[in-house]
């Protein structure tokens, strides 16, 4: 009876440890994978379903509010105080004034054979 009781307690402990380990591994895996669907991430942040993400919505789940505000400012390219799906997807990379797009280098035309 005592041996069976010890065996059941051991089994319960081993099972609990296994479940906790599996749960931690799943949580770590989920955290490591970035959102693949920008639209799904946008819809998740758009709490009021207005079609845009406000600064408050964007910063609400942030671990570091200061960094979140900086990221929001970079992404809000039209400076209207909210993010559209396009702004969220684009990553907020805006060219500074005066930056010119890089021109593609053209290959020199093949020289015609010299006429004699």
C-alpha positions as semicolon CSV with decimal commas, in nm:
position;residue;x (nm);y (nm);z (nm)
1;X;0,000;0,000;0,000
2;X;0,278;0,245;0,093
3;X;0,481;0,147;-0,216
4;X;0,177;0,206;-0,438
5;X;0,115;0,543;-0,274
6;X;0,478;0,648;-0,333
7;X;0,461;0,525;-0,692
8;X;0,145;0,731;-0,757
9;X;0,300;1,042;-0,602
10;X;0,615;0,994;-0,812
11;X;0,406;0,949;-1,125
12;X;0,208;1,264;-1,046
13;X;0,527;1,465;-0,993
14;X;0,691;1,339;-1,311
15;X;0,374;1,411;-1,511
16;X;0,351;1,763;-1,367
17;X;0,714;1,836;-1,450
18;X;0,664;1,709;-1,805
19;X;0,356;1,924;-1,857
20;X;0,526;2,235;-1,721
21;X;0,828;2,175;-1,943
22;X;0,609;2,129;-2,250
23;X;0,412;2,444;-2,168
24;X;0,729;2,649;-2,124
25;X;0,870;2,517;-2,451
26;X;0,548;2,609;-2,637
27;X;0,545;2,956;-2,483
28;X;0,908;3,014;-2,580
29;X;0,841;2,895;-2,935
30;X;0,536;3,117;-2,970
31;X;0,730;3,417;-2,841
32;X;1,021;3,355;-3,077
33;X;0,804;3,351;-3,390
34;X;0,709;3,695;-3,518
35;X;0,363;3,753;-3,655
36;X;0,365;3,639;-4,017
37;X;0,043;3,814;-4,114
38;X;0,066;4,193;-4,083
39;X;-0,311;4,225;-4,128
40;X;-0,379;3,991;-3,834
41;X;-0,134;4,186;-3,615
42;X;-0,299;4,512;-3,723
43;X;-0,648;4,383;-3,645
44;X;-0,531;4,261;-3,305
45;X;-0,390;4,605;-3,217
46;X;-0,697;4,789;-3,352
47;X;-0,898;4,736;-3,032
48;X;-1,183;4,970;-3,125
49;X;-1,204;4,832;-3,481
50;X;-1,180;5,182;-3,630
51;X;-0,961;5,072;-3,919
52;X;-0,655;5,246;-3,778
53;X;-0,430;5,194;-3,476
54;X;-0,403;5,487;-3,237
55;X;-0,092;5,563;-3,037
56;X;-0,270;5,439;-2,724
57;X;-0,365;5,109;-2,890
58;X;-0,012;5,066;-3,023
59;X;0,152;5,129;-2,685
60;X;-0,105;4,943;-2,472
61;X;0,070;4,604;-2,484
62;X;0,428;4,733;-2,503
63;X;0,683;4,625;-2,244
64;X;0,875;4,952;-2,296
65;X;0,636;5,244;-2,358
66;X;0,918;5,482;-2,456
67;X;1,042;5,248;-2,731
68;X;0,683;5,189;-2,843
69;X;0,626;5,564;-2,878
70;X;0,945;5,597;-3,084
71;X;0,840;5,307;-3,308
72;X;0,493;5,460;-3,347
73;X;0,644;5,795;-3,448
74;X;0,860;5,625;-3,714
75;X;0,569;5,427;-3,853
76;X;0,324;5,721;-3,858
77;X;0,463;5,861;-4,183
78;X;0,171;6,096;-4,250
79;X;0,181;6,222;-3,889
80;X;-0,196;6,196;-3,839
81;X;-0,165;6,027;-3,498
82;X;-0,281;5,686;-3,614
83;X;-0,142;5,400;-3,818
84;X;-0,299;5,255;-4,128
85;X;-0,240;4,896;-4,233
86;X;0,001;5,026;-4,498
87;X;0,203;5,221;-4,241
88;X;0,217;4,919;-4,010
89;X;0,327;4,692;-4,295
90;X;0,584;4,932;-4,435
91;X;0,784;4,944;-4,116
92;X;0,792;5,324;-4,107
93;X;1,097;5,367;-4,327
94;X;1,067;5,722;-4,457
95;X;1,332;5,892;-4,666
96;X;1,464;6,222;-4,545
97;X;1,407;6,533;-4,753
98;X;1,665;6,565;-5,023
99;X;1,726;6,192;-5,045
100;X;1,719;6,092;-5,406
101;X;1,633;5,744;-5,518
102;X;1,937;5,556;-5,633
103;X;1,959;5,549;-6,009
104;X;2,014;5,215;-6,168
105;X;2,349;5,188;-6,335
106;X;2,309;5,134;-6,703
107;X;2,541;4,905;-6,886
108;X;2,735;5,080;-7,160
109;X;2,599;5,009;-7,504
110;X;2,796;4,761;-7,709
111;X;3,035;4,940;-7,944
112;X;2,966;4,905;-8,311
113;X;3,254;4,766;-8,514
114;X;3,468;5,038;-8,665
115;X;3,391;5,114;-9,030
116;X;3,688;5,114;-9,265
